[in-house]
């Protein structure tokens, strides 16, 4: 439809509206003709109108909005993207919204803008989302220095630090993806929109944590993946929430560092020991899912039994001897030899194989008292004293409280030998070995 073929009341001042036609018919010089002006929807520059694409050229698109002439959308007004191909932005017959830029330019054309109509609608949507806190969705259209450009109908900037919860080494992998973000900064006068995908992910993560916490109970055995290893333990990813295995809960044997037995990415079966629902923290145990070697001691051995062992640690008040994997007992300095011993290293060194006799089994406290001198026929030679090492000094600091009965180390005639354990257990150096610190609280490390 063109202005050259359209008859309107403006063209014929003497035209009259035909009664009963609701203004859709005119009588001009005795001839009944359509009143095209009555079919047109009034609009002004700056209004947003709708129409159908009727033609696509390389530099512009024609849209029928029901006006006396088609509207023209220049290629530069199709999208906020740079150097767009009109055929990739619209299709013939597609209904589009466009903002009226000029009702009639110098060539008499109606000039429209698709991107500005989208811009206006987008701003209303973005402003509402910023006010309500709801996320907005857009496609990544550019990777720029410091972040990503998101097509929201306006250009939104997503800083690299807010793309994910953790640092993203390569932003190019997001190109073309449609993602959800929260609006954290908005300035209409500067057309400035700053976004955060991290805020959306953190909210989802919080919901996931609450969902997982709701289904977990102390005593449950669950599977997870080692997500991080630190000096005091290992973190386990339980499908969205991390739990901590304290180093004391990794193994029935002594562990110097969690990396000795675990690696990041390992699949593990763990037991839930405790849940702090208010702080969303989970304490886990790995050794609880494995056979307890102490139960083997209780089931297999009795006081007075003799067995083979290996010296694992020598300290000022005696030596620790491993009799089973994960089970160590103390040979007090008074039980090393029949004669007085000033320094345990006169008799034994770490790694020495020895035979020991069981003096006491404290199954409740998981402590074992052993003797070398009471093994019949076993006499260990006296050795020259080696200078103490740095590791020896550390060992003295790490030894926990003994708490064994004082008569364990009493001489066979009933008197307390020189160098025996103090009668007050609270003053005695600890000798339970690796299992003595089972009740340690995990550090506050899940913050």
TADA-V518021 format. One record per pair of residues at least 6 apart in sequence whose ideal C-beta (glycine too) atoms are under 7 Angstrom apart, sorted by the first residue. I is the first residue (numbers start at 1). J is the second residue. Records with the same first field share a line. If there is no record, write none. Layout:
# TADA-V518021
I=J + J
This chain:
# TADA-V518021
1=68
2=69
3=68 + 69
6=36 + 68
7=28 + 33 + 36
8=36 + 37
9=15 + 26 + 37
12=28
15=26 + 27 + 28
16=26 + 27
17=23 + 26 + 35
18=25 + 26 + 27 + 32
23=35 + 38
24=34 + 35 + 38
25=32 + 34 + 35
26=33 + 35
36=68
39=66
40=66 + 67 + 68
41=66
43=49 + 100
44=100
45=100 + 101 + 102 + 103
46=99 + 100
47=100
48=97 + 99 + 117 + 120
49=65 + 98 + 100
50=65 + 95 + 97
51=63 + 64 + 65 + 66 + 71 + 96 + 98
52=63 + 64 + 93 + 94 + 95
53=61 + 63 + 90 + 91 + 92 + 93 + 94 + 96
54=62 + 63 + 64 + 70
55=61 + 62
56=86 + 87 + 90 + 92
57=86
58=86
59=74 + 75
60=72 + 73 + 74 + 75
61=73 + 78 + 86 + 90
62=70 + 72
63=70 + 71 + 73 + 96 + 98 + 112
64=70
65=71
67=110
69=110
71=98 + 110 + 112
72=109 + 110 + 111 + 112
73=98 + 112 + 113 + 114
75=84 + 86
77=113 + 114 + 115 + 116
78=84 + 86 + 89 + 90 + 114 + 115
79=89 + 115
80=115 + 151 + 154 + 155
81=141
90=96
96=114
97=117
98=112 + 113 + 114 + 117
99=112 + 113 + 116 + 117 + 120
100=112
101=111 + 112 + 113
102=111
103=110
104=110
105=111
118=153
119=153 + 154
121=153
122=152 + 153 + 154
123=154 + 188
125=136
126=136 + 152 + 154 + 183 + 186 + 193
127=186
129=135 + 136 + 183
130=183 + 186
133=182
135=180 + 181 + 182 + 200
136=152 + 181 + 183
137=178 + 180
138=150 + 151 + 152 + 156 + 178
139=150 + 151 + 176 + 178
140=148 + 150 + 174 + 175 + 176 + 177 + 179
141=149 + 151
142=149
143=171 + 172 + 175
146=159 + 160
147=157 + 158 + 159 + 160
148=158 + 163 + 171 + 174
149=155 + 157
150=156 + 158 + 181 + 195
152=193
154=191 + 193
156=193 + 195
157=193 + 194 + 195
158=181 + 195 + 197
160=168 + 171
162=196 + 197 + 198
163=171 + 174 + 197 + 198
164=197 + 198 + 201
165=198 + 201 + 202
179=197
180=197 + 200
181=195 + 196 + 197 + 200
182=195 + 196 + 199 + 200
183=193 + 195
184=194 + 195 + 196 + 199
185=192 + 194
186=193
205=240
208=240 + 241
209=240 + 241 + 280
212=238 + 239 + 240 + 241
213=241 + 275 + 277 + 280
216=272 + 275 + 282
217=272
218=272 + 273 + 274 + 275
219=272
220=272
221=269 + 271 + 289
222=238 + 270 + 272
223=267 + 269
224=236 + 237 + 238 + 243 + 268 + 270
225=236 + 237 + 265 + 267
226=234 + 236 + 262 + 263 + 264 + 265 + 266 + 268
227=235 + 236 + 237 + 242 + 264
228=235 + 264
229=258 + 259 + 262 + 264
231=257
232=246 + 247 + 443 + 445
233=244 + 245 + 246 + 247 + 258 + 442
234=245 + 258 + 262
235=242 + 244
236=242 + 243 + 245 + 268 + 270 + 284
241=282
243=282 + 283 + 284
244=283 + 284 + 442 + 445 + 446
245=270 + 284 + 285 + 286
246=442
247=255 + 258
248=437 + 438 + 440
249=273 + 285 + 286 + 287
250=258 + 261 + 286 + 287
251=261 + 287 + 326
252=287 + 290 + 292 + 293 + 326 + 435
253=325 + 326 + 434
254=433 + 434
255=261
268=286
269=289
270=284 + 285 + 286 + 289
271=284 + 285 + 288 + 289
272=282 + 284
273=283 + 284 + 285
274=283
275=282
281=446
283=442
293=324 + 325 + 326 + 327
294=327 + 363 + 366
296=324
297=324 + 327 + 361 + 368
298=361 + 363
301=358 + 361
303=358 + 359 + 360 + 361
304=357 + 358
305=358
306=355 + 357 + 375
307=323 + 356
308=353 + 355
309=321 + 322 + 323 + 354 + 356
310=321 + 322 + 351 + 353
311=319 + 321 + 348 + 349 + 350 + 351 + 352 + 354
312=320 + 321 + 322 + 328 + 350
313=319 + 320 + 350 + 395
314=344 + 345 + 348 + 349 + 350
315=395 + 396 + 399
316=396
317=332 + 333 + 429
318=330 + 331 + 332 + 333 + 336 + 344 + 431
319=331 + 344 + 348
320=328 + 330 + 433
321=328 + 329 + 331 + 354 + 356 + 370
322=328
323=329 + 356
327=368
328=433 + 434
329=368 + 369 + 370
330=369 + 370 + 402 + 431
331=356 + 370 + 371 + 372
332=409 + 420 + 421
333=341 + 344 + 419
334=409 + 417 + 419 + 420
335=371 + 372 + 373 + 374 + 409
336=344 + 347 + 348 + 372 + 373
337=347 + 373 + 380
338=373
340=418 + 419
341=347 + 419
343=385
345=385 + 386
346=382 + 383 + 385
347=380 + 382
348=354 + 380
354=372
355=375 + 378
356=370 + 371 + 372 + 375
357=370 + 371 + 374 + 375
358=370
359=369 + 370 + 371 + 408
360=369 + 404 + 405 + 408
361=368
362=404
365=403
366=432 + 435 + 438
367=403 + 404 + 432
369=404 + 408
372=378 + 380
399=429 + 430 + 431
400=430 + 432 + 436 + 437
401=428 + 430
402=421 + 425 + 428 + 429 + 430 + 431 + 432
403=425
406=421 + 423
409=420 + 421
410=416
411=417
421=428
422=428
430=436
